[in-house]
Amino acid sequence: NIVSLGVGIDIDNLMPVVNQIAADIQKKTYTCPQLQQMQAGIAGPGLMGLGMMTGMIAGVKGMSVSVLNLEFTAGSPVPDLGKLDAIVTLSAVDPAKLIAAAAMVPALQGVQIPSDGSVKDFPIPLPIGTQLQLKVAVKGSHIVAFIGERAAKLADTLTTDKTDKNGFLAFNVNYGKYMEIFSNMAGTFLKSSSPGEHNALNAAASLHMQLVTKIDFNDS
């Protein structure tokens, strides 16, 4: 991976807490204009909207985003995205229920995602070029949207992956691969860069270093 981010959020446990905080805020009397504005914003229609959203995303356990590969090619006036492998995953107890709820969103009406694991083209044009096609599928307990062959293989591995409560936040950056992108872009598009700048980027791209961050909570 070049970079990946995963967040574990149990919506079924989170929303009651949010609702209680909103109710507590409405009971208080504020003299600060900003706090009064916040209080007015969550009253009435604000709570109704929150309730509707809660119903639509019930059962969500987390989401993740991973960029596996990224390459640019020369283009005019800006570089073209020549290759991309990336995947976005939404994990839930019942993915089919989320898909049915998403059908009520105007921008997603008519979009059908099979529940049998088969892959389907996502009918939304991408501004990054017609050579890349966003695809969607349901893989086990996960709704996945991905681009690229490597991402497709990763999506298949999620079929048997369970939504275990194993963390709140995970972040990973492959520093060498990350800097390699900038090094290649500099060599292709920044012809005016000095040799010293190119050498510095090449040196950074050769580093075998990863930044890995994980955050979790316990009851103690």
C-alpha contacts under 8 A as a table, 3 or more apart, distances in Angstrom:
res1	aa1	res2	aa2	distance
1	N	4	S	6.84
1	N	66	S	6.94
1	N	67	V	6.08
1	N	68	L	4.29
1	N	69	N	7.03
1	N	173	V	7.49
1	N	174	N	6.64
2	I	66	S	7.69
2	I	67	V	5.65
2	I	68	L	5.38
2	I	69	N	6.52
2	I	172	N	7.99
2	I	173	V	5.80
2	I	174	N	5.07
2	I	175	Y	7.60
2	I	177	K	5.80
2	I	178	Y	5.83
3	V	66	S	5.89
3	V	67	V	5.46
3	V	68	L	7.14
3	V	171	F	7.66
3	V	172	N	5.54
3	V	173	V	4.41
3	V	174	N	6.29
3	V	178	Y	7.74
4	S	64	S	7.31
4	S	65	V	5.56
4	S	66	S	4.12
4	S	67	V	6.25
4	S	170	A	7.94
4	S	171	F	5.79
4	S	172	N	5.21
4	S	173	V	6.63
5	L	64	S	5.47
5	L	65	V	5.29
5	L	66	S	6.41
5	L	169	L	7.55
5	L	170	A	5.73
5	L	171	F	4.59
5	L	172	N	6.55
6	G	62	G	7.47
6	G	63	M	5.84
6	G	64	S	4.00
6	G	65	V	6.41
6	G	168	F	7.99
6	G	169	L	5.71
6	G	170	A	5.04
6	G	171	F	6.48
7	V	62	G	5.47
7	V	63	M	5.54
7	V	64	S	6.17
7	V	167	G	7.78
7	V	168	F	5.56
7	V	169	L	4.64
7	V	170	A	6.57
8	G	61	K	5.96
8	G	62	G	4.16
8	G	63	M	6.62
8	G	165	K	7.51
8	G	167	G	6.09
8	G	168	F	4.53
8	G	169	L	6.25
9	I	14	L	7.44
9	I	60	V	7.18
9	I	61	K	5.12
9	I	62	G	4.80
9	I	63	M	7.96
9	I	168	F	6.84
10	D	13	N	5.54
10	D	14	L	6.05
10	D	59	G	7.28
10	D	60	V	6.08
10	D	61	K	4.50
10	D	62	G	6.77
11	I	14	L	4.82
11	I	15	M	5.82
11	I	54	T	7.72
11	I	57	I	7.31
11	I	58	A	6.14
11	I	59	G	6.27
11	I	60	V	5.54
11	I	61	K	6.43
12	D	15	M	6.00
12	D	16	P	7.39
12	D	58	A	5.99
12	D	59	G	6.03
12	D	60	V	7.46
13	N	16	P	6.22
13	N	17	V	7.18
14	L	17	V	5.44
14	L	18	V	6.40
15	M	18	V	4.91
15	M	19	N	6.03
15	M	54	T	6.78
16	P	19	N	5.05
16	P	20	Q	6.16
17	V	20	Q	5.11
17	V	21	I	6.22
18	V	21	I	5.14
18	V	22	A	6.15
19	N	22	A	5.07
19	N	23	A	6.15
19	N	47	L	7.89
20	Q	23	A	5.04
20	Q	24	D	6.16
21	I	24	D	5.09
21	I	25	I	6.20
22	A	25	I	5.15
22	A	26	Q	6.43
22	A	42	I	6.88
22	A	47	L	7.91
23	A	26	Q	5.26
23	A	27	K	6.62
24	D	27	K	5.29
24	D	28	K	6.86
25	I	28	K	5.56
25	I	39	Q	6.50
26	Q	29	T	7.91
26	Q	39	Q	6.00
26	Q	42	I	7.98
26	Q	43	A	7.01
30	Y	33	P	7.77
30	Y	35	L	6.29
30	Y	36	Q	5.84
31	T	35	L	7.55
31	T	36	Q	6.96
32	C	35	L	5.34
32	C	36	Q	6.20
33	P	36	Q	4.97
33	P	37	Q	6.09
34	Q	37	Q	5.10
34	Q	38	M	6.28
35	L	38	M	4.96
35	L	39	Q	6.08
36	Q	39	Q	5.01
36	Q	40	A	6.19
37	Q	40	A	5.14
37	Q	41	G	6.14
38	M	41	G	5.03
38	M	42	I	6.58
39	Q	42	I	5.59
39	Q	43	A	6.42
40	A	43	A	5.25
41	G	46	G	5.99
42	I	45	P	7.22
42	I	46	G	4.27
42	I	47	L	5.72
43	A	46	G	5.32
43	A	47	L	5.95
44	G	47	L	5.54
44	G	48	M	6.39
45	P	48	M	4.88
45	P	49	G	6.00
46	G	49	G	5.22
46	G	50	L	6.23
47	L	50	L	4.90
47	L	51	G	6.10
48	M	51	G	5.05
48	M	52	M	6.28
49	G	52	M	5.10
49	G	53	M	6.17
50	L	53	M	5.13
50	L	54	T	6.09
51	G	54	T	5.02
51	G	55	G	6.37
52	M	55	G	5.23
52	M	56	M	6.40
53	M	56	M	5.09
53	M	57	I	6.30
54	T	57	I	5.46
54	T	58	A	5.78
55	G	58	A	5.32
56	M	98	L	6.56
56	M	101	A	5.40
56	M	102	A	7.53
57	I	60	V	5.96
57	I	98	L	6.27
57	I	101	A	7.80
58	A	98	L	7.78
59	G	92	A	5.25
59	G	93	V	5.09
59	G	94	D	6.52
60	V	90	L	7.46
60	V	91	S	5.96
60	V	92	A	4.18
60	V	93	V	6.53
61	K	90	L	7.90
61	K	91	S	5.48
61	K	92	A	5.17
61	K	93	V	7.27
61	K	163	T	6.92
62	G	90	L	6.14
62	G	91	S	5.31
62	G	92	A	7.18
63	M	88	V	7.38
63	M	89	T	5.32
63	M	90	L	4.42
63	M	91	S	5.83
64	S	88	V	5.75
64	S	89	T	5.15
64	S	90	L	6.76
65	V	86	A	7.56
65	V	87	I	5.86
65	V	88	V	4.54
65	V	89	T	6.46
66	S	86	A	5.57
66	S	87	I	5.39
66	S	88	V	6.58
67	V	70	L	7.37
67	V	84	L	7.81
67	V	85	D	6.07
67	V	86	A	4.33
67	V	87	I	6.66
68	L	84	L	7.63
68	L	85	D	5.15
68	L	86	A	5.60
68	L	150	R	7.38
68	L	151	A	7.18
69	N	83	K	7.27
69	N	84	L	5.48
69	N	85	D	4.89
69	N	86	A	7.07
70	L	81	L	7.73
70	L	82	G	7.87
70	L	83	K	5.63
70	L	84	L	4.69
70	L	85	D	6.58
70	L	181	I	7.28
71	E	81	L	6.26
71	E	82	G	5.54
71	E	83	K	4.95
71	E	84	L	6.55
71	E	181	I	6.95
72	F	79	P	6.24
72	F	80	D	5.62
72	F	81	L	4.61
72	F	82	G	4.92
72	F	83	K	6.77
72	F	185	M	7.04
73	T	79	P	5.85
73	T	80	D	5.24
73	T	81	L	6.26
73	T	82	G	5.38
73	T	188	T	7.92
74	A	78	V	7.66
74	A	79	P	5.09
74	A	80	D	6.17
74	A	188	T	6.97
74	A	189	F	7.09
75	G	78	V	5.40
75	G	79	P	4.43
75	G	80	D	5.22
76	S	79	P	6.53
79	P	189	F	7.73
80	D	128	I	7.32
80	D	129	G	7.74
81	L	84	L	7.25
81	L	128	I	6.22
81	L	129	G	7.30
83	K	132	L	7.90
83	K	148	G	7.90
84	L	132	L	7.86
84	L	147	I	6.57
84	L	148	G	6.10
85	D	146	F	7.43
85	D	147	I	5.32
85	D	148	G	4.45
85	D	149	E	6.93
85	D	150	R	6.16
85	D	151	A	5.50
86	A	146	F	5.59
86	A	147	I	5.43
86	A	148	G	6.77
86	A	151	A	5.64
87	I	144	V	6.85
87	I	145	A	5.74
87	I	146	F	4.18
87	I	147	I	6.53
87	I	151	A	5.78
87	I	155	A	7.70
88	V	144	V	5.69
88	V	145	A	5.26
88	V	146	F	6.26
89	T	142	H	6.27
89	T	143	I	5.75
89	T	144	V	4.57
89	T	145	A	6.62
90	L	142	H	5.51
90	L	143	I	5.12
90	L	144	V	6.43
91	S	95	P	7.45
91	S	141	S	5.81
91	S	142	H	4.39
91	S	143	I	6.40
91	S	163	T	6.75
92	A	95	P	5.56
92	A	141	S	5.69
92	A	142	H	6.26
92	A	163	T	7.28
93	V	141	S	6.20
93	V	163	T	7.64
94	D	97	K	5.55
94	D	98	L	6.93
94	D	141	S	6.75
95	P	98	L	5.16
95	P	99	I	6.30
95	P	138	V	7.23
95	P	141	S	6.18
95	P	142	H	6.50
95	P	143	I	6.40
96	A	99	I	5.09
96	A	100	A	6.27
96	A	115	S	6.70
97	K	100	A	5.14
97	K	101	A	6.27
98	L	101	A	5.03
98	L	102	A	6.08
99	I	102	A	5.01
99	I	103	A	6.43
99	I	113	I	7.28
100	A	103	A	5.30
100	A	104	M	7.46
101	A	104	M	5.72
101	A	105	V	7.69
102	A	105	V	5.43
102	A	108	L	6.50
102	A	109	Q	7.77
103	A	106	P	7.43
103	A	108	L	5.63
103	A	109	Q	4.91
103	A	110	G	7.05
103	A	111	V	7.08
104	M	108	L	7.34
104	M	109	Q	6.43
105	V	108	L	5.42
105	V	109	Q	6.23
106	P	109	Q	5.30
108	L	111	V	5.55
111	V	122	F	7.56
111	V	123	P	7.39
113	I	120	K	6.87
113	I	136	V	6.84
113	I	137	A	6.06
113	I	138	V	7.16
114	P	117	G	6.55
114	P	118	S	6.24
114	P	119	V	7.56
114	P	120	K	7.70
114	P	137	A	6.64
114	P	138	V	6.84
115	S	118	S	7.41
115	S	137	A	7.46
115	S	138	V	5.58
116	D	138	V	7.04
117	G	137	A	5.84
117	G	138	V	5.03
117	G	139	K	5.27
117	G	140	G	7.45
117	G	159	T	7.87
118	S	137	A	6.06
118	S	138	V	7.38
119	V	135	K	6.53
119	V	136	V	5.77
119	V	137	A	4.84
119	V	138	V	7.90
120	K	135	K	5.53
120	K	136	V	5.44
120	K	137	A	6.37
121	D	133	Q	6.90
121	D	134	L	6.11
121	D	135	K	4.41
121	D	136	V	6.29
122	F	133	Q	7.65
122	F	134	L	5.57
122	F	135	K	5.15
122	F	136	V	6.06
124	I	134	L	7.99
125	P	130	T	7.85
126	L	129	G	6.35
126	L	130	T	7.16
126	L	132	L	7.80
126	L	133	Q	7.66
126	L	134	L	7.80
128	I	132	L	7.46
129	G	132	L	6.11
130	T	133	Q	7.05
132	L	147	I	6.99
132	L	148	G	7.80
133	Q	147	I	6.25
134	L	145	A	6.71
134	L	146	F	5.73
134	L	147	I	5.13
135	K	145	A	5.54
135	K	146	F	5.40
135	K	147	I	6.35
136	V	143	I	7.37
136	V	144	V	5.56
136	V	145	A	4.37
136	V	146	F	6.46
137	A	143	I	5.98
137	A	144	V	5.47
137	A	145	A	6.74
138	V	141	S	7.29
138	V	142	H	5.73
138	V	143	I	4.57
138	V	144	V	6.17
139	K	142	H	5.20
139	K	143	I	6.29
139	K	144	V	7.06
139	K	155	A	6.91
139	K	156	D	6.72
139	K	158	L	5.76
139	K	159	T	4.41
139	K	160	T	7.86
140	G	158	L	6.51
140	G	159	T	4.23
140	G	160	T	6.00
140	G	161	D	6.96
140	G	162	K	7.84
141	S	158	L	7.98
141	S	159	T	7.30
141	S	161	D	7.41
141	S	162	K	6.75
141	S	163	T	6.96
142	H	158	L	7.09
142	H	159	T	7.71
144	V	155	A	6.78
146	F	151	A	5.99
146	F	152	A	6.69
146	F	155	A	7.85
147	I	151	A	6.20
147	I	152	A	7.18
148	G	151	A	5.36
148	G	152	A	6.25
149	E	152	A	4.96
149	E	153	K	6.38
150	R	153	K	5.21
150	R	154	L	6.31
151	A	154	L	4.98
151	A	155	A	6.10
152	A	155	A	5.04
152	A	156	D	6.43
153	K	156	D	5.19
153	K	157	T	6.72
154	L	157	T	5.32
154	L	158	L	6.98
155	A	158	L	5.42
155	A	159	T	7.50
156	D	159	T	5.78
157	T	160	T	6.76
157	T	161	D	7.15
158	L	161	D	4.74
166	N	216	D	7.86
167	G	170	A	7.45
167	G	214	K	7.51
167	G	215	I	6.51
167	G	216	D	4.85
167	G	217	F	7.49
168	F	214	K	7.73
168	F	215	I	5.70
168	F	216	D	4.92
168	F	217	F	7.20
169	L	213	T	7.79
169	L	214	K	5.58
169	L	215	I	5.00
169	L	216	D	6.71
170	A	212	V	7.52
170	A	213	T	5.62
170	A	214	K	4.44
170	A	215	I	6.49
171	F	211	L	7.80
171	F	212	V	5.82
171	F	213	T	5.00
171	F	214	K	6.45
172	N	210	Q	7.04
172	N	211	L	5.54
172	N	212	V	4.56
172	N	213	T	6.36
173	V	178	Y	7.41
173	V	210	Q	5.62
173	V	211	L	5.11
173	V	212	V	6.68
174	N	177	K	5.57
174	N	178	Y	6.03
174	N	208	H	7.93
174	N	209	M	6.32
174	N	210	Q	4.52
174	N	211	L	6.54
175	Y	178	Y	4.97
175	Y	179	M	6.12
175	Y	204	A	7.95
175	Y	205	A	7.45
175	Y	207	L	7.18
175	Y	208	H	7.33
175	Y	209	M	5.56
175	Y	210	Q	5.47
175	Y	211	L	7.08
176	G	179	M	5.32
176	G	180	E	6.06
176	G	204	A	6.28
176	G	205	A	4.39
176	G	206	S	5.73
176	G	207	L	4.94
176	G	208	H	5.74
176	G	209	M	6.21
176	G	210	Q	7.68
177	K	180	E	4.86
177	K	181	I	6.59
177	K	205	A	6.21
178	Y	181	I	5.64
178	Y	182	F	7.21
178	Y	205	A	7.30
179	M	182	F	5.19
179	M	183	S	6.15
179	M	201	L	6.71
179	M	202	N	7.95
179	M	204	A	6.02
179	M	205	A	4.77
180	E	183	S	4.87
180	E	184	N	6.10
180	E	201	L	7.43
180	E	202	N	7.08
180	E	204	A	7.53
180	E	205	A	4.42
180	E	206	S	7.67
181	I	184	N	5.29
181	I	185	M	6.17
182	F	185	M	4.99
182	F	186	A	5.99
182	F	201	L	7.16
183	S	186	A	5.13
183	S	187	G	6.26
183	S	198	H	6.83
183	S	201	L	5.12
183	S	202	N	5.88
183	S	205	A	6.93
184	N	187	G	5.12
184	N	188	T	6.18
185	M	188	T	5.13
185	M	189	F	5.61
185	M	190	L	7.07
186	A	189	F	5.42
186	A	190	L	4.64
186	A	191	K	7.13
186	A	193	S	7.33
186	A	198	H	7.03
187	G	190	L	6.09
187	G	191	K	6.57
187	G	198	H	7.19
188	T	191	K	6.86
190	L	193	S	5.59
193	S	197	E	6.36
193	S	198	H	7.01
194	S	197	E	5.32
194	S	198	H	6.57
195	P	198	H	5.09
195	P	199	N	6.09
196	G	199	N	5.08
196	G	200	A	6.14
197	E	200	A	5.13
197	E	201	L	6.30
198	H	201	L	5.18
198	H	202	N	6.13
199	N	202	N	5.05
199	N	203	A	6.07
200	A	203	A	5.15
200	A	204	A	6.27
201	L	204	A	5.08
201	L	205	A	6.12
202	N	205	A	5.00
202	N	206	S	6.35
203	A	206	S	5.27
203	A	207	L	6.86
204	A	207	L	5.50
